[in-house]
Amino acid sequence: MEAVINTMLNHLDVLLLMMTRVAGIMVLAPVFNFPGFNNLAKIGLSFMIALILFLAMPASALPVPPQDLFSYALVVAQEVLLGLAIGFIMQLVFAAILTAGQLIDIQLGFGIVNIIDPLWGAQVPMTGVFLQILALLIFVIFDGHLLLIQVLADSFRILPAAGSPFSLALAGSITDFIVRLVSGVLLIGVQLAMPIIGIILINDIALGLVSRTVPQMNLFVIGIPLKIIVGVTFLWITLPFYIDGLNRLFTLSFTQVSDFLRILSP
């Protein structure tokens, strides 16, 4: 125990750098970023995770941070930005799910109906909230929070704390990666909504044919409730496929984090 304390005190600057990266991830990463998660608890959890990862590293593998205050402050900022970037990549999955919910709501006729998300205090689409809560449950059930900690540990192996600063030569690669990432999120959001959009399109075509056959039928009165019933029923039927797709989507997001770290690695 005394040896552990001495190691911590001798490398306190390294432990602080590791904690700043972990804290940066906590700001944006799924599960940890909800406003209901107490900030003091985030700080304590960040310290505990950083301490565990710090103690798991052999003393010979610990990096040597800059000794002057200005350079050390720059490295701290670098670690915070890296943590925020990793958390942002993970959070994009939930952005894709919210996009899918928005598209589904438009097709179901809920486009002008939003609800207040009690977690964020913002207006969000109803189906988007449902899919996000489902995604959060799937994330926890499939140990996504533990995989996130594993990715964090890998980040210190690929990019040690106080490692070489980011080079401007990487700006082009990072920009390309971000563009592909954001476009991929939009594409995934559309793909998640496509089954519901397709069934609603078929429903609208069928209603159009019926209205031509029976002109006296009030299509507006019948069509909107029928569209909601068909859409919600089909969403319920396809939930198992959504769950499997969300699991694969989270796996893909962890792979994207690893790819991002490899881009930054010297």
C-alpha positions as CSV (number, residue, x, y, z in Angstrom):
1,M,0.0,0.0,0.0
2,E,2.8,2.4,0.8
3,A,4.5,1.6,-2.5
4,V,1.2,2.5,-4.3
5,I,0.9,5.8,-2.5
6,N,4.5,6.6,-3.2
7,T,4.0,5.8,-6.9
8,M,0.9,8.1,-7.0
9,L,2.7,11.0,-5.3
10,N,5.8,10.6,-7.6
11,H,3.6,10.6,-10.7
12,L,0.8,12.8,-9.6
13,D,1.1,14.9,-12.7
14,V,0.5,11.8,-14.9
15,L,-2.5,10.8,-12.9
16,L,-4.0,14.3,-13.3
17,L,-3.5,14.1,-17.1
18,M,-5.2,10.7,-17.2
19,M,-8.1,12.0,-15.1
20,T,-8.6,14.9,-17.4
21,R,-9.0,12.6,-20.4
22,V,-11.5,10.4,-18.5
23,A,-13.4,13.5,-17.4
24,G,-13.6,14.7,-20.9
25,I,-15.2,11.5,-22.0
26,M,-17.7,11.6,-19.1
27,V,-19.0,15.0,-20.4
28,L,-20.3,13.5,-23.7
29,A,-20.3,9.7,-23.5
30,P,-23.6,7.8,-23.3
31,V,-24.9,7.0,-19.8
32,F,-22.4,9.3,-18.1
33,N,-23.5,12.5,-19.8
34,F,-27.0,12.7,-18.6
35,P,-27.8,15.8,-16.4
36,G,-29.2,13.5,-13.7
37,F,-25.7,12.1,-13.3
38,N,-24.3,14.3,-10.5
39,N,-21.2,16.3,-11.4
40,L,-19.5,15.4,-8.1
41,A,-20.1,11.7,-8.9
42,K,-18.6,12.2,-12.4
43,I,-15.5,13.7,-10.8
44,G,-15.2,10.9,-8.3
45,L,-15.8,8.2,-11.0
46,S,-13.3,9.9,-13.3
47,F,-10.7,9.8,-10.5
48,M,-11.4,6.2,-9.7
49,I,-11.2,5.0,-13.3
50,A,-8.0,7.0,-13.9
51,L,-6.5,5.6,-10.7
52,I,-7.2,2.0,-11.7
53,L,-5.8,2.5,-15.2
54,F,-2.8,4.3,-13.7
55,L,-2.1,1.5,-11.2
56,A,-2.5,-1.1,-14.0
57,M,0.4,0.5,-16.0
58,P,3.9,-0.5,-15.1
59,A,6.1,2.3,-13.8
60,S,8.4,2.0,-16.8
61,A,5.5,2.7,-19.1
62,L,4.4,5.9,-17.4
63,P,5.0,8.9,-19.6
64,V,7.1,11.9,-18.6
65,P,5.0,15.1,-18.8
66,P,6.4,18.6,-19.4
67,Q,8.0,20.2,-16.4
68,D,7.2,23.9,-17.2
69,L,3.7,25.1,-16.3
70,F,2.7,26.5,-19.8
71,S,3.6,23.2,-21.6
72,Y,1.8,21.2,-19.0
73,A,-1.3,23.3,-19.4
74,L,-1.2,22.7,-23.1
75,V,-1.0,19.0,-22.5
76,V,-3.9,19.1,-20.1
77,A,-6.0,20.9,-22.7
78,Q,-5.0,18.3,-25.3
79,E,-6.1,15.5,-23.0
80,V,-9.5,17.2,-22.4
81,L,-10.0,17.7,-26.1
82,L,-9.2,14.0,-26.8
83,G,-11.6,12.9,-24.1
84,L,-14.4,15.1,-25.5
85,A,-13.7,13.8,-29.0
86,I,-14.0,10.1,-27.9
87,G,-17.3,10.9,-26.0
88,F,-18.6,12.9,-29.0
89,I,-18.0,9.9,-31.3
90,M,-19.9,7.6,-28.9
91,Q,-22.8,10.1,-28.5
92,L,-23.3,10.4,-32.3
93,V,-25.0,7.0,-32.1
94,F,-27.7,8.5,-30.1
95,A,-27.9,11.5,-32.5
96,A,-28.6,9.0,-35.3
97,I,-31.3,7.3,-33.2
98,L,-32.9,10.7,-32.5
99,T,-32.8,11.5,-36.2
100,A,-34.6,8.3,-37.0
101,G,-37.2,9.1,-34.4
102,Q,-37.8,12.5,-36.0
103,L,-38.2,11.0,-39.4
104,I,-40.6,8.4,-38.1
105,D,-42.7,11.0,-36.2
106,I,-43.0,13.0,-39.4
107,Q,-44.4,10.0,-41.3
108,L,-46.8,9.1,-38.4
109,G,-48.1,12.7,-38.3
110,F,-46.4,13.6,-35.1
111,G,-44.0,16.1,-36.8
112,I,-45.5,19.0,-34.9
113,V,-45.8,17.1,-31.6
114,N,-42.8,17.2,-29.3
115,I,-42.5,16.3,-25.6
116,I,-40.2,17.6,-22.9
117,D,-37.4,15.3,-22.2
118,P,-37.1,15.2,-18.4
119,L,-33.4,14.3,-18.6
120,W,-32.4,17.2,-20.9
121,G,-35.3,19.6,-20.4
122,A,-35.6,20.1,-24.2
123,Q,-38.3,19.4,-26.7
124,V,-37.7,16.2,-28.6
125,P,-39.7,13.9,-30.9
126,M,-41.8,11.2,-29.1
127,T,-40.5,8.3,-31.1
128,G,-37.0,9.6,-30.8
129,V,-37.2,9.6,-27.0
130,F,-38.6,6.1,-27.0
131,L,-35.8,4.8,-29.3
132,Q,-33.2,6.6,-27.2
133,I,-34.4,5.1,-24.0
134,L,-34.4,1.7,-25.7
135,A,-30.9,2.3,-27.0
136,L,-29.7,3.3,-23.5
137,L,-31.1,0.1,-22.1
138,I,-29.4,-2.0,-24.8
139,F,-26.2,-0.1,-24.2
140,V,-26.2,-1.0,-20.5
141,I,-27.5,-4.6,-21.0
142,F,-24.8,-5.4,-23.5
143,D,-22.1,-3.9,-21.2
144,G,-21.5,-0.9,-23.3
145,H,-20.4,1.1,-20.3
146,L,-17.8,-1.5,-19.6
147,L,-16.7,-1.6,-23.2
148,L,-16.4,2.2,-23.1
149,I,-13.9,1.9,-20.2
150,Q,-12.0,-0.7,-22.2
151,V,-11.8,1.7,-25.1
152,L,-10.5,4.3,-22.6
153,A,-7.8,1.9,-21.5
154,D,-6.9,1.2,-25.1
155,S,-6.7,5.0,-25.7
156,F,-3.9,5.2,-23.1
157,R,-2.1,2.4,-24.7
158,I,-2.3,3.9,-28.2
159,L,-1.9,7.5,-27.1
160,P,-0.2,7.7,-23.7
161,A,-1.0,10.7,-21.6
162,A,1.4,13.6,-22.2
163,G,2.3,12.0,-25.5
164,S,3.4,13.9,-28.6
165,P,1.1,16.8,-29.3
166,F,-1.3,16.8,-32.2
167,S,0.4,17.7,-35.5
168,L,-1.2,20.0,-38.0
169,A,-0.3,17.4,-40.6
170,L,-3.1,15.3,-39.2
171,A,-5.7,18.1,-39.7
172,G,-6.7,16.7,-43.1
173,S,-7.1,13.2,-41.9
174,I,-9.1,14.3,-38.9
175,T,-11.4,16.5,-41.1
176,D,-12.0,13.6,-43.5
177,F,-12.8,11.3,-40.6
178,I,-15.3,13.8,-39.0
179,V,-17.0,14.3,-42.4
180,R,-17.4,10.6,-42.9
181,L,-18.5,10.1,-39.3
182,V,-21.2,12.8,-39.5
183,S,-22.5,11.7,-42.9
184,G,-22.5,8.1,-41.6
185,V,-24.7,9.2,-38.7
186,L,-27.2,10.8,-41.0
187,L,-27.3,7.7,-43.2
188,I,-27.8,5.4,-40.2
189,G,-30.6,7.6,-39.0
190,V,-32.4,7.3,-42.3
191,Q,-31.7,3.5,-42.4
192,L,-33.2,3.1,-39.0
193,A,-36.4,4.9,-40.1
194,M,-36.7,3.3,-43.5
195,P,-38.9,0.3,-42.4
196,I,-41.5,2.6,-40.9
197,I,-41.2,5.0,-43.8
198,G,-41.7,2.1,-46.2
199,I,-44.8,0.7,-44.5
200,I,-46.4,4.1,-44.1
201,L,-45.8,4.7,-47.8
202,I,-47.5,1.5,-48.7
203,N,-50.4,2.5,-46.3
204,D,-50.7,5.8,-48.0
205,I,-50.8,4.2,-51.5
206,A,-53.5,1.7,-50.3
207,L,-55.6,4.6,-48.8
208,G,-55.2,6.5,-52.1
209,L,-56.5,3.5,-54.0
210,V,-59.4,3.0,-51.6
211,S,-60.4,6.7,-51.9
212,R,-60.5,6.4,-55.6
213,T,-62.7,3.3,-55.3
214,V,-65.0,4.8,-52.6
215,P,-65.0,8.6,-53.2
216,Q,-67.5,9.3,-50.4
217,M,-65.1,8.0,-47.7
218,N,-63.6,10.7,-45.5
219,L,-59.9,9.9,-46.0
220,F,-58.7,12.6,-43.6
221,V,-60.7,11.2,-40.7
222,I,-59.8,7.5,-41.4
223,G,-56.3,8.0,-42.8
224,I,-54.5,9.7,-39.9
225,P,-55.6,7.2,-37.1
226,L,-54.9,4.3,-39.4
227,K,-51.5,5.6,-40.2
228,I,-50.6,5.9,-36.5
229,I,-52.0,2.4,-35.8
230,V,-50.1,0.8,-38.7
231,G,-46.9,2.7,-37.9
232,V,-46.8,2.0,-34.1
233,T,-47.8,-1.7,-34.7
234,F,-45.1,-2.2,-37.3
235,L,-42.6,-0.5,-34.9
236,W,-43.5,-2.9,-32.2
237,I,-43.2,-5.9,-34.5
238,T,-39.7,-4.8,-35.7
239,L,-38.4,-4.0,-32.2
240,P,-36.3,-7.2,-32.1
241,F,-34.6,-6.2,-35.3
242,Y,-34.0,-2.7,-33.9
243,I,-32.4,-4.2,-30.8
244,D,-30.0,-6.3,-32.9
245,G,-29.2,-3.3,-35.1
246,L,-28.5,-1.1,-32.1
247,N,-26.1,-3.7,-30.7
248,R,-24.2,-3.7,-34.0
249,L,-24.3,0.1,-34.1
250,F,-22.7,0.4,-30.7
251,T,-20.0,-2.1,-31.8
252,L,-19.4,0.0,-34.9
253,S,-19.0,3.2,-32.7
254,F,-16.3,1.5,-30.6
255,T,-14.5,0.6,-33.8
256,Q,-14.8,4.2,-35.0
257,V,-13.2,5.4,-31.7
258,S,-10.3,2.9,-32.3
259,D,-9.9,4.2,-35.8
260,F,-9.8,7.8,-34.6
261,L,-7.1,7.0,-32.0
262,R,-5.0,5.3,-34.7
263,I,-5.2,8.4,-36.9
264,L,-3.8,10.4,-34.0
265,S,-1.2,7.9,-33.0
266,P,2.4,8.8,-34.1
